[in-house]
Amino acid sequence: MIIDIVQIVSAIALIIVIILQNRGSGLGAAFGGEGNVYRSRRSVEKVLFQLTIILAVVFFITAFVNILF
């Protein structure tokens, strides 16, 4: 039961973090229209990026544990 709750919360948080990352990029970047070849992540972007990775790992671990039990 606790694993299910953790998985649901991590899924919702992952969706929110991904939406927040895409909010600043605009419609042009969605179709590959971004002009920057390389751009470093700073402050909030970097935190959102790292949080996305952590939440994705937590989600997949809970999904795997949920399959086993």
Gaussian input, Z-matrix of N, CA and C with variables (Angstrom, degrees):
# hf/3-21g

backbone

0 1
 N
 C     1     B1
 C     2     B2     1     A1
 N     3     B3     2     A2     1     D1
 C     4     B4     3     A3     2     D2
 C     5     B5     4     A4     3     D3
 N     6     B6     5     A5     4     D4
 C     7     B7     6     A6     5     D5
 C     8     B8     7     A7     6     D6
 N     9     B9     8     A8     7     D7
 C    10    B10     9     A9     8     D8
 C    11    B11    10    A10     9     D9
 N    12    B12    11    A11    10    D10
 C    13    B13    12    A12    11    D11
 C    14    B14    13    A13    12    D12
 N    15    B15    14    A14    13    D13
 C    16    B16    15    A15    14    D14
 C    17    B17    16    A16    15    D15
 N    18    B18    17    A17    16    D16
 C    19    B19    18    A18    17    D17
 C    20    B20    19    A19    18    D18
 N    21    B21    20    A20    19    D19
 C    22    B22    21    A21    20    D20
 C    23    B23    22    A22    21    D21
 N    24    B24    23    A23    22    D22
 C    25    B25    24    A24    23    D23
 C    26    B26    25    A25    24    D24
 N    27    B27    26    A26    25    D25
 C    28    B28    27    A27    26    D26
 C    29    B29    28    A28    27    D27
 N    30    B30    29    A29    28    D28
 C    31    B31    30    A30    29    D29
 C    32    B32    31    A31    30    D30
 N    33    B33    32    A32    31    D31
 C    34    B34    33    A33    32    D32
 C    35    B35    34    A34    33    D33
 N    36    B36    35    A35    34    D34
 C    37    B37    36    A36    35    D35
 C    38    B38    37    A37    36    D36
 N    39    B39    38    A38    37    D37
 C    40    B40    39    A39    38    D38
 C    41    B41    40    A40    39    D39
 N    42    B42    41    A41    40    D40
 C    43    B43    42    A42    41    D41
 C    44    B44    43    A43    42    D42
 N    45    B45    44    A44    43    D43
 C    46    B46    45    A45    44    D44
 C    47    B47    46    A46    45    D45
 N    48    B48    47    A47    46    D46
 C    49    B49    48    A48    47    D47
 C    50    B50    49    A49    48    D48
 N    51    B51    50    A50    49    D49
 C    52    B52    51    A51    50    D50
 C    53    B53    52    A52    51    D51
 N    54    B54    53    A53    52    D52
 C    55    B55    54    A54    53    D53
 C    56    B56    55    A55    54    D54
 N    57    B57    56    A56    55    D55
 C    58    B58    57    A57    56    D56
 C    59    B59    58    A58    57    D57
 N    60    B60    59    A59    58    D58
 C    61    B61    60    A60    59    D59
 C    62    B62    61    A61    60    D60
 N    63    B63    62    A62    61    D61
 C    64    B64    63    A63    62    D62
 C    65    B65    64    A64    63    D63
 N    66    B66    65    A65    64    D64
 C    67    B67    66    A66    65    D65
 C    68    B68    67    A67    66    D66
 N    69    B69    68    A68    67    D67
 C    70    B70    69    A69    68    D68
 C    71    B71    70    A70    69    D69
 N    72    B72    71    A71    70    D70
 C    73    B73    72    A72    71    D71
 C    74    B74    73    A73    72    D72
 N    75    B75    74    A74    73    D73
 C    76    B76    75    A75    74    D74
 C    77    B77    76    A76    75    D75
 N    78    B78    77    A77    76    D76
 C    79    B79    78    A78    77    D77
 C    80    B80    79    A79    78    D78
 N    81    B81    80    A80    79    D79
 C    82    B82    81    A81    80    D80
 C    83    B83    82    A82    81    D81
 N    84    B84    83    A83    82    D82
 C    85    B85    84    A84    83    D83
 C    86    B86    85    A85    84    D84
 N    87    B87    86    A86    85    D85
 C    88    B88    87    A87    86    D86
 C    89    B89    88    A88    87    D87
 N    90    B90    89    A89    88    D88
 C    91    B91    90    A90    89    D89
 C    92    B92    91    A91    90    D90
 N    93    B93    92    A92    91    D91
 C    94    B94    93    A93    92    D92
 C    95    B95    94    A94    93    D93
 N    96    B96    95    A95    94    D94
 C    97    B97    96    A96    95    D95
 C    98    B98    97    A97    96    D96
 N    99    B99    98    A98    97    D97
 C   100   B100    99    A99    98    D98
 C   101   B101   100   A100    99    D99
 N   102   B102   101   A101   100   D100
 C   103   B103   102   A102   101   D101
 C   104   B104   103   A103   102   D102
 N   105   B105   104   A104   103   D103
 C   106   B106   105   A105   104   D104
 C   107   B107   106   A106   105   D105
 N   108   B108   107   A107   106   D106
 C   109   B109   108   A108   107   D107
 C   110   B110   109   A109   108   D108
 N   111   B111   110   A110   109   D109
 C   112   B112   111   A111   110   D110
 C   113   B113   112   A112   111   D111
 N   114   B114   113   A113   112   D112
 C   115   B115   114   A114   113   D113
 C   116   B116   115   A115   114   D114
 N   117   B117   116   A116   115   D115
 C   118   B118   117   A117   116   D116
 C   119   B119   118   A118   117   D117
 N   120   B120   119   A119   118   D118
 C   121   B121   120   A120   119   D119
 C   122   B122   121   A121   120   D120
 N   123   B123   122   A122   121   D121
 C   124   B124   123   A123   122   D122
 C   125   B125   124   A124   123   D123
 N   126   B126   125   A125   124   D124
 C   127   B127   126   A126   125   D125
 C   128   B128   127   A127   126   D126
 N   129   B129   128   A128   127   D127
 C   130   B130   129   A129   128   D128
 C   131   B131   130   A130   129   D129
 N   132   B132   131   A131   130   D130
 C   133   B133   132   A132   131   D131
 C   134   B134   133   A133   132   D132
 N   135   B135   134   A134   133   D133
 C   136   B136   135   A135   134   D134
 C   137   B137   136   A136   135   D135
 N   138   B138   137   A137   136   D136
 C   139   B139   138   A138   137   D137
 C   140   B140   139   A139   138   D138
 N   141   B141   140   A140   139   D139
 C   142   B142   141   A141   140   D140
 C   143   B143   142   A142   141   D141
 N   144   B144   143   A143   142   D142
 C   145   B145   144   A144   143   D143
 C   146   B146   145   A145   144   D144
 N   147   B147   146   A146   145   D145
 C   148   B148   147   A147   146   D146
 C   149   B149   148   A148   147   D147
 N   150   B150   149   A149   148   D148
 C   151   B151   150   A150   149   D149
 C   152   B152   151   A151   150   D150
 N   153   B153   152   A152   151   D151
 C   154   B154   153   A153   152   D152
 C   155   B155   154   A154   153   D153
 N   156   B156   155   A155   154   D154
 C   157   B157   156   A156   155   D155
 C   158   B158   157   A157   156   D156
 N   159   B159   158   A158   157   D157
 C   160   B160   159   A159   158   D158
 C   161   B161   160   A160   159   D159
 N   162   B162   161   A161   160   D160
 C   163   B163   162   A162   161   D161
 C   164   B164   163   A163   162   D162
 N   165   B165   164   A164   163   D163
 C   166   B166   165   A165   164   D164
 C   167   B167   166   A166   165   D165
 N   168   B168   167   A167   166   D166
 C   169   B169   168   A168   167   D167
 C   170   B170   169   A169   168   D168
 N   171   B171   170   A170   169   D169
 C   172   B172   171   A171   170   D170
 C   173   B173   172   A172   171   D171
 N   174   B174   173   A173   172   D172
 C   175   B175   174   A174   173   D173
 C   176   B176   175   A175   174   D174
 N   177   B177   176   A176   175   D175
 C   178   B178   177   A177   176   D176
 C   179   B179   178   A178   177   D177
 N   180   B180   179   A179   178   D178
 C   181   B181   180   A180   179   D179
 C   182   B182   181   A181   180   D180
 N   183   B183   182   A182   181   D181
 C   184   B184   183   A183   182   D182
 C   185   B185   184   A184   183   D183
 N   186   B186   185   A185   184   D184
 C   187   B187   186   A186   185   D185
 C   188   B188   187   A187   186   D186
 N   189   B189   188   A188   187   D187
 C   190   B190   189   A189   188   D188
 C   191   B191   190   A190   189   D189
 N   192   B192   191   A191   190   D190
 C   193   B193   192   A192   191   D191
 C   194   B194   193   A193   192   D192
 N   195   B195   194   A194   193   D193
 C   196   B196   195   A195   194   D194
 C   197   B197   196   A196   195   D195
 N   198   B198   197   A197   196   D196
 C   199   B199   198   A198   197   D197
 C   200   B200   199   A199   198   D198
 N   201   B201   200   A200   199   D199
 C   202   B202   201   A201   200   D200
 C   203   B203   202   A202   201   D201
 N   204   B204   203   A203   202   D202
 C   205   B205   204   A204   203   D203
 C   206   B206   205   A205   204   D204

   B1=1.4561
   B2=1.5331
   B3=1.3214
   B4=1.4646
   B5=1.5211
   B6=1.3325
   B7=1.4658
   B8=1.5261
   B9=1.3277
   B10=1.4692
   B11=1.5228
   B12=1.3197
   B13=1.4661
   B14=1.5223
   B15=1.3406
   B16=1.4695
   B17=1.5237
   B18=1.3214
   B19=1.4596
   B20=1.5266
   B21=1.3071
   B22=1.4613
   B23=1.5235
   B24=1.3291
   B25=1.4655
   B26=1.5278
   B27=1.3366
   B28=1.4656
   B29=1.5275
   B30=1.3294
   B31=1.4661
   B32=1.5234
   B33=1.3144
   B34=1.4680
   B35=1.5308
   B36=1.3351
   B37=1.4668
   B38=1.5242
   B39=1.3277
   B40=1.4619
   B41=1.5258
   B42=1.3096
   B43=1.4680
   B44=1.5219
   B45=1.3192
   B46=1.4641
   B47=1.5263
   B48=1.3364
   B49=1.4625
   B50=1.5276
   B51=1.3197
   B52=1.4692
   B53=1.5236
   B54=1.3197
   B55=1.4661
   B56=1.5214
   B57=1.3218
   B58=1.4605
   B59=1.5178
   B60=1.3223
   B61=1.4593
   B62=1.5201
   B63=1.3050
   B64=1.4588
   B65=1.5152
   B66=1.3053
   B67=1.4588
   B68=1.5250
   B69=1.3043
   B70=1.4589
   B71=1.5132
   B72=1.3168
   B73=1.4537
   B74=1.5296
   B75=1.3046
   B76=1.4545
   B77=1.5149
   B78=1.3246
   B79=1.4596
   B80=1.5205
   B81=1.3246
   B82=1.4588
   B83=1.5166
   B84=1.3223
   B85=1.4617
   B86=1.5240
   B87=1.3102
   B88=1.4643
   B89=1.5201
   B90=1.3288
   B91=1.4596
   B92=1.5209
   B93=1.3103
   B94=1.4590
   B95=1.5077
   B96=1.2997
   B97=1.4469
   B98=1.5095
   B99=1.2998
   B100=1.4664
   B101=1.5197
   B102=1.3209
   B103=1.4473
   B104=1.5088
   B105=1.3102
   B106=1.4556
   B107=1.5213
   B108=1.3244
   B109=1.4580
   B110=1.5192
   B111=1.3124
   B112=1.4612
   B113=1.5106
   B114=1.3001
   B115=1.4559
   B116=1.5172
   B117=1.3115
   B118=1.4629
   B119=1.5237
   B120=1.3151
   B121=1.4645
   B122=1.5266
   B123=1.3110
   B124=1.4509
   B125=1.5221
   B126=1.2868
   B127=1.4682
   B128=1.5215
   B129=1.3153
   B130=1.4629
   B131=1.5312
   B132=1.3211
   B133=1.4665
   B134=1.5225
   B135=1.3222
   B136=1.4602
   B137=1.5236
   B138=1.3273
   B139=1.4650
   B140=1.5219
   B141=1.3253
   B142=1.4644
   B143=1.5253
   B144=1.3272
   B145=1.4599
   B146=1.5254
   B147=1.3243
   B148=1.4645
   B149=1.5196
   B150=1.3235
   B151=1.4619
   B152=1.5281
   B153=1.3291
   B154=1.4604
   B155=1.5234
   B156=1.3106
   B157=1.4649
   B158=1.5152
   B159=1.3225
   B160=1.4646
   B161=1.5281
   B162=1.3249
   B163=1.4641
   B164=1.5201
   B165=1.3303
   B166=1.4610
   B167=1.5270
   B168=1.3242
   B169=1.4682
   B170=1.5246
   B171=1.3250
   B172=1.4681
   B173=1.5258
   B174=1.3273
   B175=1.4571
   B176=1.5248
   B177=1.3316
   B178=1.4619
   B179=1.5267
   B180=1.3172
   B181=1.4704
   B182=1.5222
   B183=1.3353
   B184=1.4626
   B185=1.5237
   B186=1.3229
   B187=1.4653
   B188=1.5227
   B189=1.3281
   B190=1.4574
   B191=1.5351
   B192=1.3314
   B193=1.4723
   B194=1.5268
   B195=1.3043
   B196=1.4770
   B197=1.5284
   B198=1.3285
   B199=1.4680
   B200=1.5283
   B201=1.3295
   B202=1.4596
   B203=1.5229
   B204=1.3133
   B205=1.4685
   B206=1.4638
   A1=110.91
   A2=117.38
   A3=120.37
   A4=110.27
   A5=116.69
   A6=120.11
   A7=110.41
   A8=117.03
   A9=120.65
   A10=111.40
   A11=115.78
   A12=120.17
   A13=110.69
   A14=117.02
   A15=120.83
   A16=110.36
   A17=116.85
   A18=120.16
   A19=111.48
   A20=117.53
   A21=120.56
   A22=110.91
   A23=116.80
   A24=120.44
   A25=110.40
   A26=117.20
   A27=118.97
   A28=111.06
   A29=118.61
   A30=121.04
   A31=111.14
   A32=116.51
   A33=120.13
   A34=110.74
   A35=116.60
   A36=120.13
   A37=111.11
   A38=117.03
   A39=120.89
   A40=111.07
   A41=117.08
   A42=121.16
   A43=110.82
   A44=116.49
   A45=120.64
   A46=111.10
   A47=116.84
   A48=120.09
   A49=111.03
   A50=117.37
   A51=120.35
   A52=110.80
   A53=117.11
   A54=120.17
   A55=110.54
   A56=118.13
   A57=120.87
   A58=111.63
   A59=118.08
   A60=120.62
   A61=110.95
   A62=117.98
   A63=121.61
   A64=113.09
   A65=117.84
   A66=120.45
   A67=112.01
   A68=118.60
   A69=120.98
   A70=114.53
   A71=119.03
   A72=119.66
   A73=113.34
   A74=118.44
   A75=120.81
   A76=112.43
   A77=116.19
   A78=121.83
   A79=112.08
   A80=117.04
   A81=120.04
   A82=112.51
   A83=117.41
   A84=120.97
   A85=111.40
   A86=117.18
   A87=120.02
   A88=111.34
   A89=117.13
   A90=121.23
   A91=112.25
   A92=116.77
   A93=120.51
   A94=113.76
   A95=118.98
   A96=121.82
   A97=114.17
   A98=118.11
   A99=121.43
   A100=108.94
   A101=117.64
   A102=121.38
   A103=113.86
   A104=118.89
   A105=120.95
   A106=110.62
   A107=114.92
   A108=119.16
   A109=109.39
   A110=117.07
   A111=121.81
   A112=108.33
   A113=115.33
   A114=119.64
   A115=107.60
   A116=116.71
   A117=119.58
   A118=109.98
   A119=114.81
   A120=120.13
   A121=108.79
   A122=115.31
   A123=119.89
   A124=110.06
   A125=115.54
   A126=127.12
   A127=113.89
   A128=118.26
   A129=122.24
   A130=110.90
   A131=117.47
   A132=120.58
   A133=111.11
   A134=116.36
   A135=120.87
   A136=110.77
   A137=116.74
   A138=120.70
   A139=110.61
   A140=117.74
   A141=121.15
   A142=111.29
   A143=116.79
   A144=120.89
   A145=111.14
   A146=116.47
   A147=120.34
   A148=111.36
   A149=117.12
   A150=121.25
   A151=110.95
   A152=116.88
   A153=120.66
   A154=110.92
   A155=116.23
   A156=120.11
   A157=111.12
   A158=117.21
   A159=121.52
   A160=110.71
   A161=117.02
   A162=120.19
   A163=112.15
   A164=117.07
   A165=120.04
   A166=110.86
   A167=116.53
   A168=120.29
   A169=110.42
   A170=117.38
   A171=120.85
   A172=110.42
   A173=116.84
   A174=120.28
   A175=111.48
   A176=117.09
   A177=119.70
   A178=112.09
   A179=117.78
   A180=120.08
   A181=110.38
   A182=117.08
   A183=118.95
   A184=111.54
   A185=117.22
   A186=119.74
   A187=110.59
   A188=116.62
   A189=120.66
   A190=111.10
   A191=116.81
   A192=120.92
   A193=109.53
   A194=116.53
   A195=120.89
   A196=110.99
   A197=116.78
   A198=120.28
   A199=110.46
   A200=116.78
   A201=120.72
   A202=112.51
   A203=116.82
   A204=120.14
   A205=108.21
   D1=-42.22
   D2=-179.38
   D3=-68.44
   D4=-37.04
   D5=179.35
   D6=-63.38
   D7=-38.35
   D8=177.96
   D9=-63.02
   D10=-42.99
   D11=-179.85
   D12=-65.38
   D13=-42.73
   D14=178.61
   D15=-62.74
   D16=-39.26
   D17=179.85
   D18=-67.21
   D19=-41.65
   D20=179.23
   D21=-65.56
   D22=-44.23
   D23=-179.88
   D24=-65.11
   D25=-42.09
   D26=179.58
   D27=-67.41
   D28=-34.44
   D29=177.56
   D30=-65.62
   D31=-44.50
   D32=179.37
   D33=-65.31
   D34=-42.38
   D35=178.56
   D36=-64.93
   D37=-37.87
   D38=178.76
   D39=-64.89
   D40=-41.37
   D41=177.06
   D42=-61.59
   D43=-44.41
   D44=-178.87
   D45=-64.42
   D46=-43.02
   D47=-179.01
   D48=-66.02
   D49=-38.86
   D50=178.54
   D51=-66.51
   D52=-40.47
   D53=177.70
   D54=-64.60
   D55=-39.31
   D56=178.32
   D57=-66.03
   D58=-33.70
   D59=177.43
   D60=-67.49
   D61=-41.20
   D62=-176.81
   D63=-77.78
   D64=-15.90
   D65=-177.24
   D66=-62.37
   D67=-38.11
   D68=-176.70
   D69=-83.52
   D70=-9.32
   D71=-173.31
   D72=-84.53
   D73=-27.50
   D74=178.87
   D75=84.54
   D76=173.79
   D77=-176.12
   D78=-76.02
   D79=-29.90
   D80=-178.98
   D81=-64.25
   D82=-35.60
   D83=-179.29
   D84=-72.47
   D85=-22.31
   D86=-179.97
   D87=-67.42
   D88=-27.25
   D89=-179.35
   D90=-106.60
   D91=17.16
   D92=177.72
   D93=83.70
   D94=18.55
   D95=-177.36
   D96=-88.58
   D97=9.75
   D98=-179.77
   D99=-68.54
   D100=129.36
   D101=-177.14
   D102=-84.27
   D103=-17.93
   D104=-176.84
   D105=-79.47
   D106=130.32
   D107=177.18
   D108=-79.62
   D109=-46.32
   D110=178.47
   D111=-136.16
   D112=133.83
   D113=179.37
   D114=-143.38
   D115=127.52
   D116=-179.21
   D117=-83.15
   D118=146.76
   D119=178.91
   D120=-84.21
   D121=139.59
   D122=-179.96
   D123=-130.69
   D124=149.13
   D125=173.54
   D126=41.97
   D127=-105.91
   D128=-172.51
   D129=-66.78
   D130=-39.03
   D131=177.92
   D132=-60.56
   D133=-41.13
   D134=-179.22
   D135=-67.28
   D136=-41.39
   D137=178.41
   D138=-64.62
   D139=-43.13
   D140=178.10
   D141=-63.47
   D142=-39.18
   D143=178.89
   D144=-64.01
   D145=-46.46
   D146=179.54
   D147=-67.48
   D148=-37.54
   D149=178.11
   D150=-65.86
   D151=-34.58
   D152=176.78
   D153=-63.54
   D154=-43.56
   D155=178.92
   D156=-63.75
   D157=-45.07
   D158=-179.21
   D159=-63.41
   D160=-45.44
   D161=-179.73
   D162=-66.08
   D163=-36.07
   D164=177.74
   D165=-65.39
   D166=-41.26
   D167=178.17
   D168=-64.90
   D169=-44.06
   D170=178.61
   D171=-62.02
   D172=-41.82
   D173=179.91
   D174=-62.74
   D175=-46.40
   D176=-178.14
   D177=-69.26
   D178=-35.15
   D179=176.75
   D180=-65.52
   D181=-44.38
   D182=178.80
   D183=-67.12
   D184=-34.00
   D185=176.84
   D186=-65.96
   D187=-41.49
   D188=179.21
   D189=-65.93
   D190=-43.25
   D191=178.43
   D192=-65.06
   D193=-36.76
   D194=179.23
   D195=-65.48
   D196=-35.57
   D197=177.55
   D198=-67.71
   D199=-40.27
   D200=-177.41
   D201=-67.57
   D202=-33.52
   D203=-178.58
   D204=-105.25

